[in-house]
Amino acid sequence: MAAALGTAAGAVFALVAQRAPAQQVGAVTGVVGAAGGLGGFVPPLVMGSIYGATGSYAWGLIALAVVAAGAMTYTVATRRQPATAQTA
């Protein structure tokens, strides 16, 4: 599982380099890295707090699903179409 996650992480940064404007690749890579760092730090704390308070992971998983659905909705709503090559 760790190998698959590592492969996916590499693919994300390769995609950033392909999709971001050349002068902004560093900044975009930094934002993506920061989001990944927060995603690996905050959810375990939240899940532990919810489990400690309720004795169940259900509400934490529901919150995770809501956040994931919100992120997907935002991504779909704000995504730009790639520029197509103009031929003469």
Summary of the structure (lengths in Angstrom):
residues: 88
radius of gyration: 17.4
end to end distance: 47.8
largest distance: 65.3
contacts: 164
relative contact order: 0.06
helix: 82%
strand: 0%
